[in-house]
Amino acid sequence: MRIGFAGLGVMGGPMAGHLVRAGHEVAGFNRTFAKADSWANATGGMAAATPQAAAAGADLFILCVGNDEDVRQVVTAALETAPHGCVFVDHTTTSARLAREMADLADKTGCAFVDAPVSGGQAGAENGQLSVMAGGDAEALARALPALEGYSKAVQHMGPVGSGQLTKMVNQICIAGVVQGLAEAVHFAEQAGLDTDAVYGAISKGAAQSWQMDNRWATMARGEFEFGFAVDWMRKDLGLVLDEARANGSHLALTALVDQFYSEVQAMGGSRWDTSSLAARLQDRGRT
């Protein structure tokens, strides 16, 4: 396939690289051209100076950028040159409202738009093991599927456009609650004088087990947070969740509380720390 790919950061760069290795012809665009050029040299893809250049002649145009406005700018520009029938797949975590807006815009030019946020983080992108939750036309998703399978372990069609973003919001609600629970558990174990490694060994094969426990318990206990999914990004995502909750009447007291806890982490200087840094605010309290 001829693929345009916008956003070559810690997620998009590896994803686009998998597409090149799978034999697709990939033109990569990044707001900073030097990053696109570096990516092209490392992977054998092509560097595109603009979204229009990346979209020209493309069967598929994929995005993994920052926020709603980034998506709006890139899609609007790419639609100037994208051929009739091009499928746009957006892996950015955005509002469901933005997804519907972009789908309407794409439809006017004879293109299709699929909102397809991902879960799995940087490691999932690098290892080609992302989980994709997609909203939009099923036939358009089917056309994109051979490419998406190059960096995904699962692609689930969730319903009409916007459904992928709503599903990602559910994902982030779950993560927020689990990480806060783990932060409190580690804090309690430390305050009680327990060996946190032994505690993990005792509880990690039972009902308390989770991906977050298996991958973040030890680093939380050591106070290591300089990696992973940044607090700034999580707050952006939780902001989308809480906006949607206000619109649909959901009651998300715990999610709102955890969002406030993340604001405390930001105030501690942890804007770029991993989301497991909820433990840091409790460790701070434990020391005082």
N, C-alpha and C positions, 0 to 999 in steps of 0.2 A: 504494500500500500504506500501511497505518497502521503506523508503525515507532516503537518505543521505542529510544533509543540512550543507553547509559550510558558516560560517560567522554569528556569534551570537551576533552582536552588537545591537545598539538601534533600528535598523530595523529588522535584521534577527532573533534576539532572540525572539521577540514577534510573528513573522511570524511562526517560527518553533514551538513555543508553541501552536499556534492555530492548527497546524497539529497534535500534540500529543493529544490535547483535542478532535479532530475530530475522533480519533481512529486509526490513522496511526502509524506505528512503525518507529520512527525517531531516526537516529543516527546523533548527532550534532558534527561538527568539528569547532574549532576555533584556530587561530594561537597561541593564549595563551590558553593552555589547562585548566588552572584554570577557565577560563570563561565558557568553555564547561562543566566542571564538575559542576560549580554553576548552569548553565542553566539546566542540567540534574536533579539535586537535586530539583530544583524549579518546574519542569514541569512533571517529570516522564519519560522523554526521556532518551536516552543513550548517553554518552559522547564518542566520537571517537578521538583517539590520532593523526590520520593522515587522509588525504583525501581518501587514499586507504582503510582504515578501514571503513569509512563512506559509501563508494561506493560499498563495497562488498555485492553482492546479492540484490542490490537496483533496484527497478522498476523505480525510479525517483531520480535524483540528482539535488538539487537546490543550487544556489549560491547567496549570497548577500554580496559581499566583497568590496574592495576599488577601484581598478582601473584595467586597461588592464593587467598589469603584474601579479597582484594578480590572476585574472581569468585564465590567461595562466598557471600559476604554479599549481593552484588547479585542473583545468580540466586535464592537462597533467598527474598529479599524479593519479587522480580518474579513468582515463581511463585504468590504469593498472589493476584494479580489477573489474570495472563495467561490468556486464554481457551483453551479446548481447541483443540489444533491449532496453537498458536503455535510458531514455529520460533525457537529461541535460537541465535545465531551469535556465537561468542566469538573475537575477534581478538587477545585478550591472549596473550602468550607465557607458558604455564604448564607444569606437569608433565602428562604423559599420564595419570597416575593421577587428577589432578583432573578432567580431561576426562571420564573414564569415570564418576567419581562424579557429576558434574553431569548426564551423560546418563541415569543411573539415576534421579536425582531428578526430572528433567523428565518422564521416561517415566511416572512414577507419577501425574502430573497430566494426562496426555494431551498433553504437549508433546514437542517434539523438540529435541535439542541437537547442534550441529555445532561442533567445534573447528576454527578457521580462522585460525591465525596468519598474519601477513603479512611480506613483505620489500619493501624499497623506501624505508624511512625517511620522515622528515618531508616531503622533496621529493616522494616518491611519493604520499603522502597528499594533499598540496596540489594536485598535478597530475593526480590520479586515475589513477595508473600503478602501483598496487601489484600485487604477485604474491601470490596467496592459495593456501595449501596446506590442504586441508580433509579432516577425518575425520568419519565419521558416516554416517547413512542417506542414500543417493543421492537418494531422492525428496524428502527434506527440504531437501537442498542445492539441488535443482532449483527448489524453491519460492522459495528465497531468492535465487537467481541474478540475477533482474532487478534487484534492489537492489544486490547486490555488484558488478555490472558498472558501476555508477555511479562507482566509484572504483578499479577494478581493470583491469589490462591482461591478466591471466590468472588463471583460477580452476581449480585442478587437484584433482580428487577423489582422495585417496590411499588410501582404504580405510576400515575401521571406525573408530569413535570413538577418538581418541588418535593416529591416524595423522598427522593434521595437525601436532600438536605434535612428534611424533618426526621428521617431515620438517624442521620448523623447527630442530630440534637439529642435523640434518645441515648445514643452511644455516649455522648459527653456528660449527660446527666448521670449515667451509671458510673462512669470513671470518676467524676467529682466525688460522689458519695463513697466509693470504695477507697479512694486515695485518702480522704479525710479519716475514714475508719482505721486504715492502716497507720496513719500518722499518730492517731491517738493510741493505738495498740502498742506501737513501738515506744512511745513516750511512757505509757503505763508500765511496760515491762522494764524500762530503764529505771524509772522511779521506784519500782518494787525491788530493784537489785537483782533482776533475773539476767541470765546470759541470753542475749537476743538471738544468737545463732541456735542455741538449744531450744528456745521458744519456737523458732521457725520450724525446726525439725519435728517438734511435737505437734504443731497445729497445721502444717502445710499440706498434709495428705488427707485432711478431713474437710468438714463443711466450710471452713474459713478460707480454703484455698482459692486463689484467683491468679490471673496473669500478673496483676500488679504486685501481689505478694511474692510470686516466684521471681519477678524481675526487679523489684524495687525495695523489698524488705531490707536486704543487707546494706544497700547503699544509703537508705534512710537512716539506719542505725549508725552508720559511719559518718553521717552528715555530709554526704557527697551528692552534689546536685548540678555539677557543671556539665550537663549533657542532656540529651533527650528533647521532649516537646516543651517548648518554653512557656513560662507562666503568662507572658504577654499574649501568646497565641491562644492559650486556654481561656483567658479573660475575654478575648474577642469572641470565641466560640460560645462562652456562657452568656455573653451579652446578647447574641443572636437567640439563644435558648430562651432567655428571660423576656425578650421582646415578643417572641412567638407565644410564650405562655400568657402574657398579658392580652394578646389578641384572641387566643382560643379559650381562655378561662381556666387554664391549668393552675394548680396550686403547687408551687415548687419552693417550699420554705427552706429545705435543706440545700438545694442548689443555690439559692440566693445567699444563704449564709456562707457556703463554701466560696462563692465568688468574692464575698467580703474578706474572707480569710486570705484569698489570693492577693487582694489589694494590700493587705498587711505585708505579704511577702515582697511585693513590689516596693513598698516603702522601706523594706530592709535591704534593698539593693538587688533583689532576686528576680528582676524582670526576665532575665534570660536563663534562669535556672529551670531545671526539669520540674514538671508538675508535682512530683513527689516531694518538692520542697515545702509543702504544707507542714512537713515534719520540722522544718527549721524554726518556725514560729513557736512551736511547742518546746523544742530544745532550748531556745532562748529563754523561755519561761522557766524551764527546769533548772537552768544555771542560776537564775535569780531567786 
